[in-house]
Amino acid sequence: MITATQMRGARAMTGMSIEQLAAASGLPAATIETMERDEQEGPPHALLAVKQALEAAGIIFIASGNHDEGGPGVRLRARTGIDEGIRPENLNAANDD
């Protein structure tokens, strides 16, 4: 499933606090803390809930050996439709805020 290290990394990449992940996964914050601290696998339902919450936040979990020869990891999904603001050549007094 996912490891404690992947959970910590994914949460850091998304900027989620333990409390936010707990709310998104429907688990108590204490359960999240225990799962992140303990390298042993947690309860399957809890791992699945955390995995789904982090995937909804844009995380892709990478299994061991999927890319090159590295171990399990996480990646942040490419964002689409990001507002890049106003291009420098289009700046003028009319769009000054």
N, C-alpha and C positions, 0 to 999 in steps of 0.2 A: 504494500500500500504506500504510505508516505512515512518519512522519518522525522524525528524531532528536529534535526538540523534543517530539513526542507521546510518544516513549519515555521521555524524561526526566521529563515531566510525569506520565505514568501511573505510573511507578515511584515518584515522590514522593507521589502521591495514595494509593498502596497501602502505602507505608512499606517497600517492598522494597529491599534492598541490591542492588548489582550481582551479588554472589555468589548471593543468593537467586533473582534473575531468571535467572541462568545455570543454576542447578540446575533451576529449573522449566521452562526452555526446552530443556535438554539441550545448551547451547552453552558454550564456554569463556568465562570472565569477560572475558578480553582481547577477545573478539569483541564482547561487549556494550559494553565501553568504547569500542571503535572505532566501532561503529554509533551510539552516542550522541554522539560527538564529531564525526562526519563527516556533513554534511548531504546527501551523495550517498547514493543508495539502496544498501543492502547486498545481499548475495546473497538471492535470493527465498526460498530454504528457511529462511534465518536470520530474515528478516523475518516470515515466517509463524509460525515457532516462537515468537518473541518476542510477536507479536500474540496468539497463542492462549494463551500463559502469562499475559499481562496481562488478557485477557478472562476467563480462569478466576478471576483474582483480583478481578474485579468492574469492570473498565474497559470503557467503551463508546467506541469511536473514532468521531469525527465528521469526515466528509470536508469539504473546502473547499466553502463555499456552501450547506451543508445547513441551517443555522440563521442567520437574518438574512443578513448579508453578510460574516460573518467567515470566517477561514481555517480550516484543519484544527485540530481540538482533541480533548480527551478529557473524559470525564465519568465519575463514579463511579456505578455502578448503585445504585439505591435498595435498601437492605437490608431484608429481611423477616424477621420473627421475632426481632427484636432484644430481648434481655432488658433491660427498662427498670427492673428492680429492684423494690423495694417502694414503693408509693405512700405519700406522707407520712401520709395518714389511716389507713393500715394498720400504721404503725410502733408497736411496743410492746416491752416488755422480753423477751417470748418470742422475738422475731426479731432481737434484738441480737446482733451477732457481734463 
